[in-house]
Amino acid sequence: MNTSESLKKNIKNLNLHCEHFCDDCPLQVVKLATECWQLQRPMLADSHVLLLRSATLLADSLAYLQSPKEATQFALLTVTGYRKIYPPFHATLGLAMLRAGMTHWQAGCIEEAHGLLCQAMSVLLVTHGPLHPITKDLQALRVQTEMELRMFRENEIFYEQMRQKALQGGKMVMMAEPLSAPQSLFGHSK
């Protein structure tokens, strides 16, 4: 069987399994999406829809299987591909940035997560508006990552300990408010 025939077969199988992703075995989806990815990568451009679909499926299923480090790579590939084919303020691009930001946040890459979530926020404010439920949830998430980023920059060791306790379901101790006022993003004082 040549490469194009095996690619068509894998895409057909992948489509069947993706329809029942939550009900079906996610490991099977990862296996099929990985096979499609390996076959598609040398033949298709980075912005080809089938390649982006495989990357999205891999990112989502790896995140579902709690492998966020691997999922971040595919989420970033998806965002990069969408940036090539969509205008800067497109809803699909904004939602891909949101997914990539969430994946980075789950992986513990707080700086990258905050950057992606801020970019997603700017896009979704234009495409969905400030009153849309997704935009409201994203705003709350962006504020949380901003607080975590501030905590990370102030005391990286304490942040990592808090993160591990949260992941393990342990009790968390709240930090006292910072003694100095935080610097604004634009360097202005209050």
C-alpha positions in Angstrom: 0.0 0.0 0.0 1.5 3.4 -1.0 1.7 6.4 1.2 -1.3 8.3 -0.2 -3.6 5.2 0.2 -2.5 4.7 3.8 -3.0 8.4 4.4 -6.6 8.2 3.1 -7.3 5.1 5.2 -5.9 6.8 8.3 -7.9 10.0 7.7 -11.1 7.9 7.3 -10.4 6.0 10.5 -9.5 9.2 12.3 -12.8 10.8 11.2 -14.8 7.8 12.5 -13.0 7.9 15.9 -13.2 11.6 16.3 -17.0 11.7 16.1 -17.1 9.7 19.3 -14.0 11.1 21.0 -15.4 11.3 24.5 -17.1 7.9 24.3 -14.3 6.1 22.4 -10.9 5.3 23.7 -8.8 8.6 23.5 -5.6 6.5 23.2 -7.0 5.2 19.8 -7.6 8.8 18.7 -4.0 9.7 19.7 -2.6 6.7 17.8 -4.6 7.5 14.6 -3.9 11.2 14.8 -0.2 10.5 15.3 -0.2 8.2 12.3 -2.0 10.8 10.2 0.4 13.5 11.4 3.5 11.5 10.5 2.1 10.8 7.0 0.8 14.3 6.4 3.7 16.3 7.7 6.1 15.7 4.8 3.4 16.1 2.1 1.2 19.0 3.3 2.0 22.6 4.1 2.0 23.9 7.7 -1.3 25.7 7.0 -3.2 22.8 5.3 -6.5 22.2 6.9 -6.0 18.4 7.3 -2.7 18.9 9.0 -4.2 21.6 11.3 -7.0 19.3 12.2 -4.6 16.5 13.1 -2.6 18.9 15.2 -5.7 20.1 17.0 -6.9 16.6 17.7 -3.5 15.6 19.0 -3.4 18.7 21.2 -6.9 18.1 22.6 -6.5 14.4 23.1 -3.0 14.7 24.7 -4.4 17.4 27.1 -7.3 15.1 27.8 -4.9 12.3 28.6 -3.0 14.7 30.9 0.1 15.0 28.8 0.1 18.8 28.5 3.8 19.2 27.7 3.4 17.2 24.4 0.0 18.9 23.8 1.6 22.4 23.9 3.7 21.7 20.9 0.7 20.7 18.8 -1.4 23.6 20.1 1.3 26.1 19.1 1.5 24.5 15.6 -2.2 24.9 15.3 -2.0 28.6 16.2 0.9 29.2 13.8 -1.0 27.5 11.0 -4.1 29.5 11.7 -2.1 32.7 11.7 -1.0 31.9 8.1 -4.5 31.4 6.8 -6.8 33.7 8.8 -6.8 37.5 9.2 -5.6 38.8 12.6 -9.0 39.1 14.1 -10.7 35.9 13.2 -12.8 33.8 15.7 -11.1 30.5 14.8 -7.7 32.0 15.5 -8.9 33.5 18.8 -10.3 30.2 20.0 -7.1 28.3 18.9 -5.1 30.8 21.0 -7.5 30.2 23.9 -7.0 26.4 23.6 -3.2 26.9 23.3 -3.1 29.2 26.3 -5.1 26.7 28.4 -2.8 23.9 27.4 0.3 25.9 28.3 -1.4 26.8 31.6 -2.0 23.2 32.4 1.6 22.4 31.5 2.9 25.0 33.9 4.2 27.4 31.2 2.6 30.4 32.9 4.4 33.1 30.9 3.5 31.6 27.5 0.0 30.9 28.7 -0.6 34.4 29.8 0.7 35.8 26.5 -1.5 33.5 24.5 -4.6 34.2 26.6 -4.0 38.0 26.3 -3.8 37.6 22.5 -6.9 35.5 22.5 -8.7 38.1 24.6 -7.8 40.9 22.1 -9.2 38.8 19.2 -12.3 37.5 21.0 -13.2 41.0 22.2 -13.4 42.0 18.5 -15.1 38.8 17.2 -17.4 38.0 20.1 -17.7 41.2 22.1 -17.2 41.8 25.8 -20.5 40.4 26.9 -20.1 36.9 25.3 -19.8 34.1 27.9 -16.5 32.9 26.4 -15.0 36.4 26.6 -16.2 36.7 30.2 -14.6 33.4 31.1 -11.5 34.2 29.3 -11.2 37.5 31.2 -11.4 35.7 34.5 -8.8 33.2 33.3 -6.6 36.0 32.1 -6.8 37.7 35.5 -5.9 34.5 37.2 -2.9 33.8 35.0 -1.8 37.4 35.6 -1.9 36.8 39.4 -0.1 33.5 39.0 2.5 35.2 36.8 3.1 37.9 39.4 3.4 35.2 42.1 5.8 33.3 39.8 8.0 36.3 39.3 8.1 37.2 43.0 8.9 33.8 44.3 9.3 31.0 41.8 9.9 28.3 44.4 6.8 29.1 46.3 4.7 29.2 43.1 5.9 25.7 42.1 5.1 24.4 45.6 1.6 25.9 45.4 1.1 24.4 41.9 2.2 21.0 43.0 -0.2 21.1 46.0 -3.0 22.2 43.7 -2.3 19.4 41.3 -2.2 16.8 44.1 -5.3 18.2 45.8 -3.5 19.4 48.9 -4.3 22.3 51.1 -3.0 25.7 50.0 -1.9 28.5 52.1 -2.6 32.0 50.9 0.3 34.5 50.5 0.1 37.9 52.2 -0.4 40.9 50.0 2.8 42.2 48.4 4.4 45.0 50.4 5.0 47.2 47.4 2.4 48.2 44.9 2.7 46.3 41.7 4.1 48.2 38.7 1.5 48.9 36.0 2.0 47.4 32.6 2.8 50.8 31.1 5.1 52.1 33.7 2.7 54.6 35.1 2.3 55.1 38.8 -1.1 55.4 40.5 
